[in-house]
Amino acid sequence: MIARGRWLLFAPFLFAGVFLLVWYAVWRAGAEAMRAALADFAADEAAAGGEVAYAPMRARGFPFFLRGEADAFSIARGKYRLDAETIYLHASPFDLRRIVFSASPSLRLQTPSGVWAIRTEGARASLEQVDGGWLFKAEAASLDGVNGDMSVKTGRGVINVAPDAAGAYKVSFRVLDADLNNARGETRLARLDGALTAAEKPLALTIHALDGEIGAARLRLSGALARDDEGFAAGRLDAAIENPAALMEALTILGAVKPDKARTVEAGLALLAAAGGGRLSAPVEFKSGETTLAGVRIASAPRLGQP
């Protein structure tokens, strides 16, 4: 009776020990799977012409959660590079197809136009394996970026990137309350929503919808662009613009329109918009390295995939 009583006394502790060992095996397998998922993502990027580098991942959080930490993380493709001092990866040991990650304390984004130092607040992103590639989602309560004399501060922002056909991606995004300051002045973007499809080879963009409120202007765009033989954007976007003069002012501050051309462009567009009660519906055409709106040249055409 005494022996049986002792067995009943120690049974819960033995059960807890066995459970802890089983859970540790599951947790450790999850950590290894997380490392493998990160390595698979790096391999997929390399196959697509990119490069992902990071220090060996450490697993943290046993027994309550699973978190990976990788120092010196960087991802580069072409002339763009993103660096983080440390990234944190969060996942459930029971479902490692989706990994949520964050970065601390800031990000460094290198672009053809310069280097941005970005401070994030409440930012989270996730990678999920799906048929055809990786599903990427990101959200931030706010973003602060600095590049020389230019600074950008946004409110909430979200972006979703999903694989489409071979070599193409579906992209949707929303940015709220963005303020931009530089030597040319200050402008505010109250809202920008977009949905597009991007193909890599050949490089092309199908803009299903781009809708924004920039300063006192309202802008809607849709259409398709491709890269011409010189590397410039070529194609047509159908535009609906309310208060085009205010839009030209914002584009001048952004550097898309040269200051010495802005007044002439504003005057021409004001005349065209007057007939529509301040609203202009016209094509934006990209051809031979130039951008025209309703037949009025407003800027040089941007380059696609090049600085």
C-alpha positions in Angstrom: 0.0 0.0 0.0 2.8 2.4 0.8 4.6 1.6 -2.5 1.4 2.2 -4.4 0.8 5.4 -2.5 4.3 6.7 -3.4 3.6 5.9 -7.0 0.4 7.9 -7.0 2.3 10.7 -5.3 5.1 10.9 -7.9 2.9 10.1 -11.0 2.0 13.7 -11.7 5.7 14.7 -11.6 6.7 11.8 -13.9 3.9 12.8 -16.3 5.1 16.4 -16.3 8.6 15.3 -17.0 7.6 13.1 -19.9 5.4 15.9 -21.3 8.3 18.4 -20.9 10.7 16.1 -22.8 8.1 15.6 -25.6 7.5 19.4 -25.8 11.2 20.1 -25.9 11.5 17.7 -28.8 8.7 19.5 -30.6 10.1 22.9 -29.8 13.6 21.9 -31.0 12.2 20.4 -34.2 10.3 23.7 -34.7 13.5 25.7 -34.2 15.3 23.5 -36.8 12.4 23.9 -39.2 12.5 27.7 -38.7 16.2 27.7 -39.6 15.4 25.5 -42.7 12.6 27.9 -43.7 14.9 30.9 -43.5 17.5 29.0 -45.5 14.9 28.1 -48.1 13.9 31.7 -48.5 17.5 32.7 -48.9 17.9 30.0 -51.6 14.8 31.1 -53.4 16.1 34.7 -53.4 19.5 33.6 -54.8 17.7 31.7 -57.6 15.8 34.9 -58.4 19.0 37.0 -58.5 18.9 38.3 -55.0 21.1 37.7 -51.9 20.2 37.0 -48.3 22.8 36.9 -45.6 22.6 36.6 -41.8 24.5 35.2 -38.8 23.5 31.8 -37.5 20.0 31.9 -36.0 19.6 31.4 -32.3 16.4 29.9 -30.8 14.8 31.5 -27.7 11.7 31.2 -25.6 11.5 27.6 -24.4 9.1 26.5 -23.0 6.5 29.2 -23.6 7.1 30.3 -27.1 9.5 29.9 -30.1 11.5 32.9 -31.3 14.5 33.0 -33.6 17.1 35.8 -33.5 19.5 36.4 -36.4 22.1 39.2 -36.3 23.6 41.1 -39.3 20.6 40.3 -41.5 20.6 41.7 -45.1 18.6 41.2 -48.3 19.8 42.6 -51.6 18.5 42.5 -55.1 19.9 44.7 -57.9 20.7 48.1 -56.6 18.5 47.8 -53.5 19.7 46.5 -50.1 18.0 46.2 -46.7 20.1 45.8 -43.6 19.0 45.1 -40.0 21.1 44.8 -36.9 18.9 41.9 -35.6 15.8 40.3 -36.9 13.4 38.4 -34.7 11.4 35.5 -36.1 8.2 34.2 -34.3 6.4 31.0 -35.2 4.2 28.3 -33.8 6.1 24.9 -33.5 3.0 23.3 -35.0 2.7 25.5 -38.1 6.0 26.7 -39.5 4.7 27.5 -42.9 4.2 31.1 -41.6 6.9 33.1 -39.9 6.4 36.5 -38.4 9.4 38.7 -38.1 10.4 42.1 -36.8 13.6 44.2 -36.7 15.4 46.2 -34.0 16.2 48.9 -33.5 16.1 50.2 -37.1 16.6 49.4 -40.8 19.0 50.7 -43.4 17.7 50.8 -46.9 20.1 51.4 -49.8 18.5 52.6 -53.0 19.8 54.1 -56.3 18.8 57.6 -55.0 20.6 57.2 -51.6 20.6 55.5 -48.2 17.6 55.6 -45.9 17.8 55.2 -42.2 14.3 53.9 -41.1 12.9 53.7 -37.6 10.0 51.4 -37.2 7.2 51.5 -34.6 5.0 48.4 -34.1 6.2 47.0 -37.4 5.6 43.3 -38.2 6.0 41.3 -41.4 5.4 37.7 -42.3 6.5 35.1 -44.8 4.3 32.2 -45.7 5.0 29.3 -48.1 2.3 29.0 -50.7 2.1 27.3 -54.1 4.3 29.2 -56.5 6.5 31.0 -53.9 6.3 33.1 -50.8 3.4 35.2 -49.5 4.8 38.4 -47.9 2.7 40.7 -45.6 3.9 43.7 -43.6 2.3 46.3 -41.4 3.6 49.3 -39.4 2.0 51.7 -37.0 4.4 54.4 -38.4 7.7 54.7 -40.3 10.3 57.4 -40.1 12.9 57.6 -42.8 15.8 60.0 -43.4 18.0 60.4 -46.6 20.2 63.4 -46.6 18.0 66.5 -46.4 14.9 64.5 -47.1 12.7 63.0 -44.4 9.5 61.0 -44.6 7.2 60.2 -41.7 4.1 58.0 -42.2 1.2 56.8 -40.2 -0.1 53.3 -40.6 1.0 51.4 -43.7 0.4 47.9 -45.0 1.7 45.9 -48.0 0.9 42.4 -49.4 2.9 40.6 -52.0 1.8 37.3 -53.4 3.1 35.1 -56.3 1.0 35.2 -59.4 2.0 33.6 -62.7 5.6 32.5 -63.2 7.9 35.4 -62.5 5.1 37.8 -61.6 3.7 39.1 -58.3 0.5 40.6 -57.1 1.0 43.7 -54.9 -1.4 45.7 -52.9 -0.6 48.5 -50.3 -2.0 51.3 -48.3 -0.2 54.3 -46.7 -1.9 56.8 -44.5 -0.8 60.3 -43.3 2.6 60.6 -44.9 4.6 63.9 -44.5 7.6 64.6 -46.8 10.1 67.4 -46.2 13.1 68.4 -48.3 15.0 71.4 -49.5 12.2 72.1 -52.0 9.4 72.3 -49.4 6.9 70.1 -47.6 3.9 68.0 -48.9 1.4 65.7 -47.3 -0.1 62.5 -48.6 -3.3 61.8 -46.7 -3.8 58.4 -48.3 -2.4 56.2 -51.0 -4.0 52.9 -52.0 -2.7 50.7 -54.8 -3.1 47.3 -56.5 -0.8 46.1 -59.2 0.8 43.1 -60.9 4.6 43.2 -61.5 6.4 40.9 -63.9 10.2 40.5 -63.9 11.0 39.1 -67.3 10.2 41.2 -69.3 9.9 43.9 -66.7 6.3 45.2 -66.8 3.7 46.7 -64.4 -0.1 46.5 -64.7 -1.6 49.1 -62.4 -5.1 47.9 -61.6 -5.8 50.9 -59.4 -3.8 53.7 -57.7 -5.9 56.1 -55.7 -4.4 58.9 -53.5 -5.0 62.2 -51.8 -1.9 64.3 -52.2 -2.1 67.8 -50.7 -5.3 69.3 -52.0 -5.3 67.0 -55.0 -7.1 63.7 -55.6 -5.6 61.2 -58.1 -6.7 58.0 -59.6 -4.6 55.9 -62.1 -4.9 52.6 -64.0 -3.1 51.2 -67.0 0.1 49.3 -67.9 3.8 50.1 -68.2 6.8 48.3 -69.6 10.4 49.1 -70.1 11.5 50.3 -73.5 14.9 49.7 -75.2 16.5 52.6 -73.4 15.2 51.5 -70.0 12.5 54.2 -69.7 8.9 53.5 -68.8 6.6 53.2 -71.8 2.9 52.9 -71.9 -0.3 54.6 -70.8 -2.1 55.3 -67.6 -5.7 56.6 -67.6 -5.9 59.4 -65.0 -8.7 61.2 -63.1 -7.3 64.2 -61.2 -9.1 66.7 -59.0 -7.2 70.0 -58.6 -4.2 69.2 -60.9 -2.4 72.4 -60.0 -2.1 71.1 -56.4 -0.8 67.8 -57.7 1.9 69.6 -59.8 3.0 71.5 -56.7 3.4 68.2 -54.8 5.2 66.5 -57.7 7.6 69.5 -57.8 8.5 69.0 -54.1 8.9 65.3 -54.7 11.3 66.1 -57.6 9.2 64.5 -60.3 8.7 67.9 -62.0 11.4 70.5 -62.4 10.6 73.8 -60.6 11.3 75.9 -63.7 8.7 73.9 -65.6 6.1 73.7 -62.9 4.3 77.0 -63.5 4.0 76.4 -67.2 2.6 72.9 -66.7 0.2 74.1 -64.0 -1.2 76.8 -66.3 -1.8 74.4 -69.1 -3.5 71.8 -66.9 -5.6 74.5 -65.2 -7.1 75.5 -68.6 -7.8 71.8 -69.4 -9.4 71.2 -66.0 -11.5 74.3 -66.1 -13.8 72.8 -68.6 -14.4 69.9 -66.3 -15.1 71.9 -63.2 -11.6 71.4 -61.7 -11.5 67.8 -62.6 -9.2 66.4 -65.4 -9.7 63.0 -67.0 -6.9 62.3 -69.5 -4.2 59.8 -70.3 -0.7 60.0 -68.8 1.6 58.7 -71.6 5.1 57.5 -71.3 7.0 57.5 -74.6 10.5 58.2 -75.9 11.8 59.1 -72.4 9.0 61.7 -71.7 5.9 61.9 -69.6 2.9 63.8 -70.9 -0.5 64.5 -69.3 -3.3 65.4 -71.6 -0.6 66.1 -74.2 1.3 68.5 -71.9 4.8 67.4 -71.1 5.2 67.3 -67.4 8.5 65.4 -66.8 11.0 63.0 -68.1 9.8 59.4 -68.0 11.1 57.4 -65.1 13.4 54.4 -65.6 12.1 51.0 -64.7 14.5 48.8 -62.8 17.3 51.3 -63.1 18.5 54.4 -61.2 
